[in-house]
Amino acid sequence: MSRTPTYAAELRAALSRAMRGVDERELARVTEVLVARYRSVKPASSPILASGVHVAAYAAYRMPATHAALSRVLEAVADRGVAPRSLLDLGGGTGAAAWAAAGAFPSLESLTVLDQVEAALALGRDLLADAPSPALANATFRRAVAGAWPDDQADLVTVSYVLSELDEHQQDALVRDAMRRGRVVVVAEPGTPDGYGRVIRVRTALLAAGWTLLGPCPHEAECPLLHSDWCHFAARVSRSAEHRRIKGAELSYEDEKFSWVAGAAPGVLDSQVTQATPGRIIRHPLKRKGLVEFQVCRTDGTAGREVVSKKAGERYRKARDAEWGDTLP
Ligand SMILES: C[S@@+](CC[C@H](N)C(=O)[O-])C[C@H]1O[C@@H](n2cnc3c(N)ncnc32)[C@H](O)[C@@H]1O
């Protein structure tokens, strides 16, 4: 959880530059409005990012966090052997998933971000002036509304923190649209019980269509946490001084909780993707003298405790470095 996402520093520098000249008091005021809005689970009847200041506030206080979460997710997908050449990001806003994908997949050649809010797309384009990779620098930001996405096809389609703004019918339609356009689809949501619930619906839709899960689940049986808990992970995000000021926060970091699922269309697995994961770490590991204790989701569809002791040699050394969200060493 403490690993720094690729391009986090570059994104932060780009955001600082883009925020120069924006009234900080206004940013702080609108940030409060957005924090309250995102806490509510009501679908949006009009765009939440309603003005240029809303977009700036979103980018300043949320984008580092959604970037950190997506970086963890996409790195886990990259570990499965996925190496996309093209990315389509639906509801991509200011481009957090595009930045994360550029960091996770050096194979990417073309990145397209689609969103309904022109001001978000404009800020996303502006941030590209500091893009750390040529593919990201050439990313395209285009206006499109869910239900009327253009017919682009891509190796990877991301839907990052979008479903919560839609009703269930629109969520299902968006996931179908993503599956029609992508060979691999990744959906991430806030790591709350509601966010997990939406992710479970996506998981069910992927499996019903014969897709293979790439993560986080190491199996395709019912989620063992379904009736007792919720599957989520955390990414540590360091806060800049500006970020702390506009959020009225004191700590120099925050932990972004997220839930996610990724699937590959039939046939993709054979040609591209490596072995299934041996088990997913679903809580902070407890590191004690001579042993590491994990809560793990296992390949047999159960969840429970696994202990790796010093006697395990190399496996123990890997276990000491393993973090919540990693695969079990
Ligand atoms: C919480 S933001 C997430 C932005 C970005 N994906 C991220 O992870 O930072 C939700 C985004 O979804 C977009 N969105 C919501 N409903 C949409 C719709 N019906 N059509 C297109 N975009 C939509 C919003 O404009 C906003 O940019």
The ligand as a Tripos MOL2 file, in Angstrom:
@<TRIPOS>MOLECULE
LIG
   27    29     1     0     0
SMALL
NO_CHARGES

@<TRIPOS>ATOM
      1 C1        -16.1020   10.6650  -10.2620 C.3       1 LIG1
      2 S1        -15.6970   11.1790  -11.8750 S.3       1 LIG1
      3 C2        -14.4210    9.9930  -12.3160 C.3       1 LIG1
      4 C3        -13.4930   10.5400  -13.3370 C.3       1 LIG1
      5 C4        -12.3450    9.6270  -13.7010 C.3       1 LIG1
      6 N1        -12.8040    8.4290  -14.3670 N.3       1 LIG1
      7 C5        -11.5050    9.2930  -12.5050 C.2       1 LIG1
      8 O1        -11.3690    8.1090  -12.1770 O.co2     1 LIG1
      9 O2        -10.9510   10.2050  -11.8870 O.co2     1 LIG1
     10 C6        -17.0470   10.5810  -12.8570 C.3       1 LIG1
     11 C7        -16.9390   10.9800  -14.3040 C.3       1 LIG1
     12 O3        -17.9480   10.3180  -15.0320 O.3       1 LIG1
     13 C8        -18.4770   11.2110  -15.9770 C.3       1 LIG1
     14 N2        -19.8390   10.8150  -16.2960 N.ar      1 LIG1
     15 C9        -20.8570   10.6230  -15.4210 C.ar      1 LIG1
     16 N3        -21.9920   10.3280  -16.0850 N.ar      1 LIG1
     17 C10       -21.6830   10.3550  -17.4130 C.ar      1 LIG1
     18 C11       -22.4520   10.1660  -18.5960 C.ar      1 LIG1
     19 N4        -23.7570    9.8990  -18.5240 N.pl3     1 LIG1
     20 N5        -21.8160   10.2500  -19.7770 N.ar      1 LIG1
     21 C12       -20.4940   10.5420  -19.8460 C.ar      1 LIG1
     22 N6        -19.7250   10.7600  -18.7640 N.ar      1 LIG1
     23 C13       -20.3070   10.6670  -17.5470 C.ar      1 LIG1
     24 C14       -18.4460   12.5400  -15.2400 C.3       1 LIG1
     25 O4        -18.5480   13.6550  -16.1190 O.3       1 LIG1
     26 C15       -17.1200   12.4710  -14.5090 C.3       1 LIG1
     27 O5        -16.0680   12.9890  -15.2640 O.3       1 LIG1
@<TRIPOS>BOND
     1     1     2 1
     2     2     3 1
     3     2    10 1
     4     3     4 1
     5     4     5 1
     6     5     6 1
     7     5     7 1
     8     7     8 2
     9     7     9 1
    10    10    11 1
    11    11    12 1
    12    11    26 1
    13    12    13 1
    14    13    14 1
    15    13    24 1
    16    14    15 ar
    17    14    23 ar
    18    15    16 ar
    19    16    17 ar
    20    17    18 ar
    21    17    23 ar
    22    18    19 1
    23    18    20 ar
    24    20    21 ar
    25    21    22 ar
    26    22    23 ar
    27    24    25 1
    28    24    26 1
    29    26    27 1
@<TRIPOS>SUBSTRUCTURE
     1 LIG1         1 GROUP 0 **** ****
